[in-house]
């Protein structure tokens, strides 16, 4: 039964897919969230309105009421002082009280309607205007015209009684504001209580919904997924005879059908894979034997090629010695060219043989201290170091795992290049450093030689690529190519630092590895035994 047929069968049985279940759950959560948001917004808006009314209207009205009362008291105080003394400076509080009263009245009119204090405010305004018109203004005019003695005590007493009426109106206004404040506080408390109850109900509804959704998804989706996972683990664990059938939503059932078809295909192809592995094993053994034959052929070819070259060089030299008196300068030059070519061919054959062996024929990896390896390379280069009076500075190098012979070749080639390409008239200085960085060893070799142009940074690692004529500097052009092959054989990288201009600087990175405890001593001895061969090859270079 194909996968499409399984899907059609599940749909005919009316099963929902896992995606449908999730869509239904998400829709229910969205509806609940939207309803909760609307109810919460309404409740919060009511609480905010009650709070704003208390703060922006009631509190502001009470403040302006106090300001109005202070302004009127200042008027009455200034009036009494002016009536008693007749001096204009005592009238200043009266004038300032008038201005403050007008400002307080204008501010209070904005918020008084919401508090229901318009009647009290009108009474204060009316009584204060009557007091000023009947008593304050006439008394001020009389004092200015005839002096303080023109105001009788009866007039002063009547003015005081009139102002007491204003005080009563101010008290009524304050009482109205207090009633409005108490009512606003009660409304704010009710809004807060409703808000808290609403949000508690929303929280309970969310918790109940989450629990219901979790139970529903576990029964409808997660349990079938768990059964499907268990079946897949059994199949991947090697039980290819286990039948995959989990039930559940339509798409999970279809997935189980796909896995069952895959299981059957794996079973059918497993035998083919086993047969292929046997064939690969036979071919690998044949390839190993062929590589051994090729290695033997390389040795034989190199020795067979070197014997004729040695004869050519020897007989040319004998010819030059015996018939030196009969040969002119041109003939001697030709003979020198032939001998030099034969010797360079010998060196080239040895270099090619060494280069071909890297990566194919090597010793077992051993744990080695690179400080000892560099010391061994310096011993091989002792004549060149002494002749150039070079200063070699070696830092604390790490302990790594690899082919000791190849690493002696690596450092011998790099240090030898620094000595060969030194700056005329300057004592060579070579510095080798190492540090651990990003989980690997990072090493640098820096010299103060003639350096390498940045555009040749890649060319120098290609075999037979030379930057100088052989008459200026000897060599075959294989050294740095051999260094790259050795480093890459040990899963590392080597490159030229193109930003360093005072000489040349090479960077080498190697992974941090640990040698097997049992095999390391034997491998070290084997590497030591084959060290002489690497040193001889390096000396030939």
C-alpha positions as CSV (number, residue, x, y, z in Angstrom):
1,X,0.0,0.0,0.0
2,X,1.6,3.3,-1.1
3,X,1.9,6.4,1.0
4,X,-0.7,8.3,-1.0
5,X,-3.1,5.4,-0.5
6,X,-2.4,5.5,3.3
7,X,-3.1,9.3,3.4
8,X,-6.4,8.8,1.5
9,X,-7.5,6.0,3.8
10,X,-6.8,8.1,6.9
11,X,-8.7,11.0,5.4
12,X,-11.7,8.8,4.7
13,X,-11.7,7.7,8.3
14,X,-12.0,11.4,9.2
15,X,-8.7,11.8,11.1
16,X,-7.3,15.2,11.6
17,X,-3.7,15.8,10.7
18,X,-1.2,17.2,13.3
19,X,-1.2,20.5,11.5
20,X,-5.0,20.6,11.9
21,X,-4.8,19.9,15.6
22,X,-2.3,22.7,16.0
23,X,-4.4,25.1,14.0
24,X,-7.4,24.4,16.2
25,X,-5.4,24.9,19.3
26,X,-3.9,28.1,18.0
27,X,-7.3,29.3,17.0
28,X,-8.7,28.6,20.5
29,X,-5.8,30.3,22.1
30,X,-6.2,33.3,19.8
31,X,-9.9,33.7,20.6
32,X,-9.2,33.4,24.3
33,X,-6.4,35.9,24.1
34,X,-8.5,38.4,22.0
35,X,-11.4,38.2,24.4
36,X,-9.1,38.6,27.4
37,X,-7.4,41.6,25.7
38,X,-10.8,43.3,25.1
39,X,-12.1,42.7,28.6
40,X,-8.7,43.7,30.2
41,X,-8.6,46.9,28.1
42,X,-12.1,47.9,29.1
43,X,-11.3,47.3,32.8
44,X,-8.0,49.1,32.6
45,X,-9.6,52.0,30.9
46,X,-12.2,52.3,33.6
47,X,-9.6,52.2,36.3
48,X,-7.5,54.8,34.4
49,X,-10.5,57.1,34.0
50,X,-11.3,56.9,37.7
51,X,-7.6,57.6,38.6
52,X,-7.4,60.5,36.1
53,X,-10.6,62.0,37.5
54,X,-9.2,61.9,41.0
55,X,-5.8,63.3,40.0
56,X,-6.5,65.6,37.1
57,X,-9.9,67.0,38.2
58,X,-10.6,66.6,42.0
59,X,-7.1,67.2,43.2
60,X,-6.6,70.1,40.8
61,X,-9.9,71.6,41.9
62,X,-9.0,71.4,45.6
63,X,-5.7,73.0,44.9
64,X,-7.3,75.9,43.1
65,X,-9.9,76.2,45.9
66,X,-7.2,76.6,48.4
67,X,-5.5,79.2,46.2
68,X,-8.8,81.1,45.9
69,X,-9.2,81.1,49.6
70,X,-5.6,82.4,50.1
71,X,-6.2,85.1,47.5
72,X,-9.4,86.4,49.3
73,X,-7.7,86.3,52.7
74,X,-4.8,88.3,51.3
75,X,-7.3,90.9,50.0
76,X,-9.0,91.3,53.4
77,X,-5.6,91.5,55.2
78,X,-4.3,94.1,52.8
79,X,-7.5,96.1,53.1
80,X,-7.4,96.2,56.9
81,X,-3.7,97.3,56.8
82,X,-4.4,100.1,54.4
83,X,-7.5,101.3,56.3
84,X,-5.4,101.5,59.5
85,X,-2.2,103.0,58.1
86,X,-3.3,104.7,54.9
87,X,-0.1,103.7,53.3
88,X,-0.2,102.3,49.7
89,X,2.4,99.6,50.4
90,X,-0.1,97.9,52.7
91,X,-2.5,97.7,49.8
92,X,-0.1,95.5,47.7
93,X,-1.5,92.1,49.1
94,X,-5.0,93.3,48.2
95,X,-4.0,93.9,44.5
96,X,-2.0,90.6,44.3
97,X,-5.0,88.8,45.9
98,X,-7.3,90.2,43.1
99,X,-5.0,88.8,40.4
100,X,-4.6,85.5,42.1
101,X,-8.4,85.3,42.6
102,X,-9.1,85.8,38.9
103,X,-6.5,83.1,37.9
104,X,-7.9,80.6,40.5
105,X,-11.5,81.2,39.4
106,X,-10.6,80.6,35.7
107,X,-8.7,77.3,36.6
108,X,-11.5,76.1,38.9
109,X,-14.2,76.6,36.3
110,X,-12.5,74.0,34.1
111,X,-12.8,71.2,36.6
112,X,-15.7,72.3,38.8
113,X,-18.5,70.8,36.6
114,X,-17.1,67.3,36.9
115,X,-17.1,67.6,40.7
116,X,-20.5,69.3,41.0
117,X,-19.1,72.3,42.7
118,X,-20.3,75.0,40.3
119,X,-23.0,76.4,42.8
120,X,-20.5,76.8,45.6
121,X,-18.0,78.4,43.2
122,X,-20.7,80.8,42.0
123,X,-21.6,81.7,45.6
124,X,-17.9,82.5,46.4
125,X,-17.6,84.6,43.3
126,X,-20.8,86.5,44.0
127,X,-20.2,87.2,47.7
128,X,-16.6,88.2,47.1
129,X,-17.7,90.6,44.4
130,X,-20.3,92.1,46.7
131,X,-17.8,92.5,49.5
132,X,-15.4,94.4,47.3
133,X,-18.1,96.6,45.7
134,X,-19.9,97.5,49.0
135,X,-17.0,97.7,51.4
136,X,-13.5,97.2,50.1
137,X,-13.5,99.6,47.1
138,X,-15.5,102.4,48.9
139,X,-13.2,102.2,52.0
140,X,-10.1,102.3,49.8
141,X,-11.4,105.4,48.0
142,X,-12.4,107.1,51.3
143,X,-8.9,106.5,52.8
144,X,-7.2,107.8,49.7
145,X,-9.4,110.9,49.6
146,X,-9.5,111.9,53.3
147,X,-7.3,109.6,55.3
148,X,-7.7,106.6,57.6
149,X,-9.9,108.5,60.1
150,X,-12.7,108.8,57.7
151,X,-13.5,105.0,58.0
152,X,-15.6,104.4,61.1
153,X,-15.5,101.3,63.2
154,X,-19.0,100.5,62.2
155,X,-17.9,100.3,58.5
156,X,-14.9,98.1,59.4
157,X,-17.2,95.8,61.4
158,X,-19.7,95.5,58.6
159,X,-16.9,94.7,56.2
160,X,-15.7,92.0,58.5
161,X,-19.2,90.5,58.8
162,X,-19.5,90.5,55.0
163,X,-16.1,88.8,54.6
164,X,-17.1,86.2,57.1
165,X,-20.0,85.4,54.7
166,X,-17.3,84.9,52.0
167,X,-15.4,82.6,54.4
168,X,-18.6,80.5,54.8
169,X,-19.0,80.2,51.1
170,X,-15.3,79.1,50.8
171,X,-15.9,76.5,53.5
172,X,-19.0,75.2,51.6
173,X,-16.8,75.0,48.4
174,X,-14.1,73.0,50.3
175,X,-16.7,70.7,51.7
176,X,-18.1,70.1,48.1
177,X,-14.6,69.3,46.9
178,X,-14.0,66.8,49.8
179,X,-17.3,65.1,49.0
180,X,-16.2,64.8,45.3
181,X,-12.8,63.4,46.4
182,X,-14.4,60.8,48.6
183,X,-16.8,59.7,45.8
184,X,-13.9,59.6,43.4
185,X,-11.8,57.4,45.7
186,X,-14.7,55.0,46.2
187,X,-15.1,54.8,42.4
188,X,-11.3,54.2,42.0
189,X,-11.4,51.4,44.6
190,X,-14.3,49.8,42.8
191,X,-12.5,50.0,39.5
192,X,-9.3,48.5,41.0
193,X,-11.3,45.6,42.6
194,X,-13.0,44.9,39.3
195,X,-9.6,45.0,37.5
196,X,-8.0,42.5,39.9
197,X,-11.0,40.2,39.7
198,X,-11.0,40.3,35.9
199,X,-7.3,39.6,35.6
200,X,-7.6,36.7,38.1
201,X,-10.4,35.3,36.1
202,X,-8.4,35.6,32.9
203,X,-5.4,33.9,34.5
204,X,-7.6,31.0,35.7
205,X,-9.1,30.7,32.2
206,X,-5.6,30.6,30.7
207,X,-4.4,28.0,33.1
208,X,-7.5,25.8,32.4
209,X,-7.0,26.2,28.7
210,X,-3.3,25.4,28.8
211,X,-4.0,22.2,30.8
212,X,-6.7,21.2,28.4
213,X,-4.6,21.9,25.4
214,X,-1.6,19.9,26.9
215,X,-3.8,16.9,27.6
216,X,-5.4,17.1,24.2
217,X,-2.1,17.4,22.4
218,X,-0.6,14.6,24.4
219,X,-3.4,12.2,23.5
220,X,-3.8,13.2,19.9
221,X,-0.2,14.1,18.9
222,X,2.6,13.6,21.3
223,X,1.8,9.9,22.2
224,X,1.8,8.9,18.5
225,X,5.0,10.9,18.1
226,X,6.6,9.0,21.0
227,X,5.6,5.7,19.5
228,X,7.0,6.7,16.1
229,X,10.2,7.8,17.8
230,X,10.5,4.5,19.6
231,X,9.9,2.6,16.4
232,X,12.5,4.6,14.5
233,X,15.1,4.1,17.3
234,X,14.5,0.3,17.1
235,X,15.0,0.4,13.4
236,X,18.1,2.5,13.5
237,X,19.4,0.3,16.3
238,X,19.5,-2.6,13.9
239,X,16.1,-4.2,14.4
240,X,15.1,-4.0,10.8
241,X,12.3,-6.6,11.3
242,X,10.3,-4.3,13.6
243,X,7.1,-3.1,11.9
244,X,6.5,0.7,12.0
245,X,2.8,1.4,12.8
246,X,1.9,4.2,15.2
247,X,-1.6,5.4,14.4
248,X,-2.4,9.0,15.5
249,X,-3.1,12.0,13.2
250,X,-3.3,11.4,9.5
251,X,0.1,13.0,8.6
252,X,1.9,11.0,11.4
253,X,0.3,7.8,10.1
254,X,1.5,8.8,6.6
255,X,5.0,9.4,8.0
256,X,4.9,6.0,9.7
257,X,4.0,4.5,6.3
258,X,7.0,6.3,4.7
259,X,9.3,4.9,7.4
260,X,7.9,1.4,7.0
261,X,8.6,1.7,3.2
262,X,12.1,3.0,4.0
263,X,12.7,0.1,6.4
264,X,11.8,-2.4,3.8
265,X,14.1,-0.7,1.3
266,X,16.9,-0.7,3.8
267,X,16.4,-4.4,4.4
268,X,16.5,-5.1,0.7
269,X,19.6,-3.0,0.1
270,X,21.5,-4.3,3.2
271,X,22.5,-7.4,1.4
272,X,23.7,-5.4,-1.5
273,X,25.8,-3.2,0.8
274,X,27.4,-6.2,2.5
275,X,28.4,-7.6,-0.9
276,X,29.8,-4.2,-1.9
277,X,31.8,-4.0,1.3
278,X,33.4,-7.4,0.6
279,X,34.3,-6.2,-2.9
280,X,35.7,-2.9,-1.6
281,X,37.8,-4.9,0.9
282,X,39.3,-7.0,-1.9
283,X,40.0,-3.9,-4.0
284,X,41.6,-2.1,-1.0
285,X,44.0,-5.1,-0.5
286,X,44.8,-5.0,-4.2
287,X,45.4,-1.2,-4.0
288,X,47.7,-1.7,-1.0
289,X,49.7,-4.3,-2.9
290,X,49.9,-2.0,-6.0
291,X,51.1,0.9,-3.8
292,X,53.9,-1.3,-2.4
293,X,54.9,-2.3,-5.9
294,X,54.9,1.3,-6.9
295,X,57.1,2.2,-4.0
296,X,59.5,-0.5,-4.8
297,X,59.5,0.6,-8.5
298,X,60.3,4.2,-7.4
299,X,63.3,3.0,-5.4
300,X,64.6,0.8,-8.3
301,X,64.0,3.6,-10.8
302,X,65.8,6.2,-8.7
303,X,68.8,3.9,-8.2
304,X,68.9,2.8,-11.9
305,X,68.7,6.4,-13.0
306,X,71.4,7.6,-10.7
307,X,73.9,5.0,-11.8
308,X,74.1,6.3,-15.4
309,X,74.2,9.9,-14.1
310,X,77.2,9.0,-11.9
311,X,78.9,7.4,-14.9
312,X,78.3,10.5,-17.0
313,X,79.7,12.8,-14.4
314,X,82.7,10.5,-13.7
315,X,83.7,9.9,-17.3
316,X,83.3,13.6,-18.1
317,X,85.6,14.5,-15.3
318,X,88.1,11.8,-16.4
319,X,87.9,13.1,-19.9
320,X,88.7,16.6,-18.7
321,X,91.6,15.5,-16.6
322,X,93.3,13.3,-19.3
323,X,92.8,15.6,-22.3
324,X,93.0,19.0,-20.5
325,X,96.0,20.1,-22.5
326,X,94.2,19.3,-25.8
327,X,90.9,21.0,-24.9
328,X,90.2,24.6,-25.2
329,X,88.2,26.7,-22.7
330,X,84.9,26.1,-24.5
331,X,85.3,22.3,-24.3
332,X,86.1,22.6,-20.6
333,X,83.0,24.7,-20.1
334,X,80.8,22.2,-21.9
335,X,82.2,19.4,-19.7
336,X,81.5,21.5,-16.6
337,X,77.9,22.0,-17.8
338,X,77.5,18.2,-18.4
339,X,78.9,17.4,-14.9
340,X,76.7,20.0,-13.2
341,X,73.6,18.8,-15.1
342,X,74.2,15.2,-14.0
343,X,74.7,16.2,-10.4
344,X,71.6,18.3,-10.4
345,X,69.6,15.5,-11.9
346,X,70.8,13.2,-9.1
347,X,69.6,15.7,-6.5
348,X,66.3,16.2,-8.3
349,X,65.7,12.4,-8.4
350,X,66.3,12.2,-4.7
351,X,63.9,15.2,-4.1
352,X,61.2,13.7,-6.2
353,X,61.5,10.4,-4.4
354,X,61.3,12.1,-1.0
355,X,58.3,14.2,-2.1
356,X,56.4,11.1,-3.4
357,X,57.0,9.2,-0.2
358,X,55.3,11.8,2.0
359,X,51.7,10.7,2.7
360,X,52.3,7.2,1.3
361,X,55.2,5.8,3.3
362,X,55.5,7.1,6.9
363,X,56.2,6.0,10.4
364,X,53.6,5.3,13.0
365,X,52.6,8.6,14.7
366,X,54.4,9.3,18.0
367,X,54.2,11.9,20.7
368,X,57.2,14.3,20.3
369,X,58.5,17.5,21.6
370,X,59.0,20.0,18.8
371,X,61.8,21.6,20.7
372,X,63.8,18.3,20.3
373,X,62.8,18.1,16.6
374,X,64.0,21.6,15.9
375,X,67.3,20.8,17.8
376,X,67.7,17.8,15.5
377,X,67.1,20.0,12.4
378,X,69.7,22.5,13.7
379,X,72.3,19.8,14.2
380,X,71.8,18.9,10.5
381,X,72.2,22.5,9.6
382,X,75.1,23.2,11.9
383,X,77.5,23.9,9.1
384,X,75.2,26.5,7.5
385,X,74.4,28.1,10.8
386,X,78.1,28.4,11.7
387,X,79.1,29.7,8.3
388,X,76.4,32.4,8.3
389,X,76.8,33.2,12.0
390,X,73.0,32.9,12.3
391,X,71.1,33.6,15.5
392,X,68.4,31.0,16.0
393,X,65.8,31.9,18.7
394,X,63.4,29.0,19.6
395,X,60.5,29.6,22.0
396,X,58.6,27.1,24.0
397,X,57.2,24.7,21.3
398,X,54.4,22.2,22.0
399,X,54.3,18.4,22.2
400,X,52.4,17.0,19.2
401,X,51.7,13.7,17.6
402,X,53.0,12.9,14.1
403,X,55.8,11.5,12.0
404,X,59.1,12.6,13.6
405,X,61.1,12.1,10.4
406,X,58.8,14.4,8.4
407,X,58.8,17.1,11.0
408,X,62.6,17.1,11.0
409,X,62.4,17.6,7.2
410,X,59.9,20.4,7.7
411,X,61.9,22.5,10.2
412,X,65.2,21.8,8.3
413,X,63.7,23.1,5.1
414,X,62.2,26.2,6.7
415,X,65.3,27.2,8.7
416,X,67.6,26.3,5.8
417,X,65.6,28.6,3.5
418,X,66.0,31.5,6.1
419,X,69.7,30.9,6.1
420,X,69.9,30.6,2.3
421,X,67.9,33.7,1.5
422,X,69.6,36.0,4.1
423,X,70.1,39.7,3.5
424,X,73.7,40.5,2.4
425,X,75.7,42.2,5.1
426,X,73.3,41.4,7.8
427,X,73.6,38.6,10.4
428,X,70.7,36.2,10.0
429,X,68.1,36.0,12.8
430,X,65.5,33.3,12.9
431,X,62.7,33.2,15.6
432,X,60.4,30.3,16.1
433,X,57.3,30.8,18.4
434,X,54.1,28.8,19.2
435,X,50.9,29.4,21.1
436,X,47.6,27.7,21.6
437,X,44.7,29.4,19.7
438,X,41.2,28.3,19.0
439,X,41.8,24.7,19.9
440,X,45.0,24.2,17.8
441,X,48.7,25.0,17.9
442,X,49.7,28.2,16.0
443,X,53.4,28.4,15.2
444,X,55.4,31.1,13.3
445,X,58.9,31.1,11.8
446,X,60.2,34.7,11.3
447,X,63.5,35.7,9.7
448,X,65.2,39.0,8.7
449,X,66.2,37.9,5.2
450,X,65.3,39.2,1.7
451,X,61.7,38.3,2.1
452,X,59.1,37.2,-0.4
453,X,56.8,39.5,-2.5
454,X,53.1,39.0,-1.5
455,X,52.1,38.1,-5.1
456,X,54.3,35.0,-4.9
457,X,52.6,33.8,-1.6
458,X,50.9,30.8,-3.3
459,X,53.5,30.2,-6.0
460,X,56.3,29.3,-3.5
461,X,54.4,26.2,-2.4
462,X,54.2,24.7,-5.9
463,X,56.7,22.1,-6.8
464,X,59.6,23.3,-9.0
465,X,58.5,26.9,-8.7
466,X,61.6,29.1,-8.2
467,X,61.7,32.9,-7.6
468,X,65.4,33.3,-8.3
469,X,67.8,31.9,-10.9
470,X,69.8,28.9,-9.8
471,X,73.0,30.8,-10.2
472,X,72.0,33.2,-7.5
473,X,70.5,30.6,-5.1
474,X,70.8,26.8,-5.3
475,X,68.1,24.3,-4.8
476,X,65.4,22.4,-6.8
477,X,62.2,24.3,-5.8
478,X,60.7,21.4,-4.0
479,X,61.5,22.4,-0.4
480,X,58.4,24.5,0.4
481,X,56.1,22.1,-1.6
482,X,57.4,19.3,0.6
483,X,56.7,21.5,3.7
484,X,53.1,22.0,2.7
485,X,52.6,18.3,2.0
486,X,54.0,17.4,5.4
487,X,51.8,19.9,7.2
488,X,48.7,18.9,5.3
489,X,49.5,15.3,5.9
490,X,49.1,16.1,9.6
491,X,45.8,18.0,9.1
492,X,47.4,21.4,9.4
493,X,48.0,24.5,7.3
494,X,51.0,26.5,6.3
495,X,51.1,29.9,4.6
496,X,53.2,33.0,4.1
497,X,52.3,36.1,6.2
498,X,52.0,38.8,3.4
499,X,51.7,41.6,5.9
500,X,55.2,41.0,7.4
501,X,57.7,43.0,5.3
502,X,60.9,42.8,7.4
503,X,62.0,39.5,6.0
504,X,59.7,36.4,5.7
505,X,57.2,34.9,8.2
506,X,55.6,31.5,7.8
507,X,52.5,30.5,9.8
508,X,51.8,26.8,10.7
509,X,48.7,25.5,12.4
510,X,48.4,21.9,13.7
511,X,45.5,20.2,15.6
512,X,46.1,19.3,19.3
513,X,46.3,15.5,19.4
514,X,47.3,12.9,21.9
515,X,49.2,9.7,21.0
516,X,48.0,6.3,22.1
517,X,49.8,5.3,25.4
518,X,50.8,1.8,24.3
519,X,52.0,2.5,20.7
520,X,53.9,5.8,21.4
521,X,57.3,4.3,22.7
522,X,57.6,1.8,19.8
523,X,56.7,4.4,17.3
524,X,59.3,6.8,18.7
525,X,62.0,4.2,18.4
526,X,60.9,3.4,14.8
527,X,61.0,7.1,13.9
528,X,64.4,7.5,15.5
529,X,65.8,4.6,13.4
530,X,64.5,6.2,10.2
531,X,65.8,9.7,11.1
532,X,69.1,9.2,9.3
533,X,67.4,8.8,6.0
534,X,65.5,12.1,6.3
535,X,68.6,13.9,7.4
536,X,70.5,12.6,4.4
537,X,67.8,13.7,2.0
538,X,67.7,17.1,3.6
539,X,71.4,17.5,3.4
540,X,71.2,16.6,-0.3
541,X,68.7,19.4,-0.8
